[in-house]
């Protein structure tokens, strides 16, 4: 690489260790230069030579850092993003990008005024299961769509330890945790909806925030898309169910990247990103004689490294980043409503 982007992480907890550092380290166009560690100093064990700052301000004041990854609690994203831009840094911000569309617009406008770039980390566009679904839709395998379901279920009945997700503060609750993933996937395929209707629920004992949501998105030509997430599902349902005039498609969530990264598997290893056998998408259609036929469609490997490649290309060649400003604004308009 002719140019290397000196990069800093604002936190080195789970997201820093799992979703960012391995890819920054694996990509020859980036240099993992520094992280912020307010308490335990761990980065040196994984990446010797990387600087560990005590505070975010210390990291942002370092003139060598060109790109800052904002992977701190949800409610801090806006303030840290604004401060980083004002310090002359490009920024890669985890979901949710901000709590409101107005905050997001302010950051995009500020970035233009200081000639810096803003990237939103919507990594699940590079999940193996979503890549498979998107390819099938692009090939028009299902014909005219009538009903589309994207969902993300878990069973976590207890209140989690991360207070920024569990207390009624900005960008908390399940809709701001899983909603950005699901809505981004939908919007990346179908665009901004004509209309939407949202239902939130609080079902866990003593919960202060939503732990269920369902959003109905209406698109032209009577295409109806439903986005759901629920923290009290003991029997996990298919993540993708799609019905069209030519057939129906069912796909369970099967991306293995997070689990592999937690086990220390690197994104450059041969086995990385490959789904387990038996997790293929099931396509059901009718043949020319009207008889039902079923076929299993395997997925390509998932890999979040192309996200970082897209950031690198945008910084070095000006190539448009695939997660667009208008898509983020549409997503946040739905979340904040």
Secondary structure as UniProt FT lines:
FT   STRAND          5..9
FT   HELIX           14..15
FT   HELIX           16..20
FT   HELIX           21..26
FT   TURN            28..29
FT   STRAND          30..36
FT   HELIX           43..46
FT   TURN            48..49
FT   STRAND          51..53
FT   HELIX           56..60
FT   TURN            63..64
FT   STRAND          67..70
FT   HELIX           74..76
FT   HELIX           77..86
FT   TURN            87..88
FT   STRAND          90..94
FT   HELIX           101..113
FT   TURN            114..115
FT   STRAND          118..121
FT   HELIX           123..126
FT   HELIX           128..138
FT   TURN            139..142
FT   STRAND          145..153
FT   HELIX           163..166
FT   TURN            170..171
FT   HELIX           174..177
FT   HELIX           179..190
FT   STRAND          195..201
FT   TURN            205..206
FT   STRAND          212..219
FT   HELIX           220..222
FT   STRAND          223..230
FT   STRAND          240..244
FT   STRAND          247..251
FT   HELIX           257..262
FT   TURN            263..264
FT   TURN            267..268
FT   TURN            270..273
FT   TURN            277..278
FT   STRAND          281..286
FT   TURN            288..289
FT   STRAND          292..297
FT   HELIX           305..317
FT   HELIX           325..336
//
